[in-house]
Amino acid sequence: MLTLKCSACKRKLWKYEKIGKGEVLRCNKDRIVEEYEYQRQDDKILCVCGNEIGIDKGPHIKMIKKGFIYSGMKSG
């Protein structure tokens, strides 16, 4: 389970069940376990501080590498 945070203000965004090794390039919406603070603006996912986190692509969110950090363990 990973906890994704904003890279600018370190505010928690959501908890995500990451399966497999590798980078977090996208987050499947059905694996987001718990949501904290973020906002949607058109197809963009933003932290409440205004930092851009990702782009909503329907069933998943395409993540912007410099927009977030994470902590926790990847399973798989």
Secondary structure, DSSP 8 states (H G I E B T S, - for coil): -EEEEETTT--EEEEE--BSSS---EEEGGGEEEE-S-EEETTEEE-TTS-EEEEE-SSEEEE-GGGEEEEE--B-
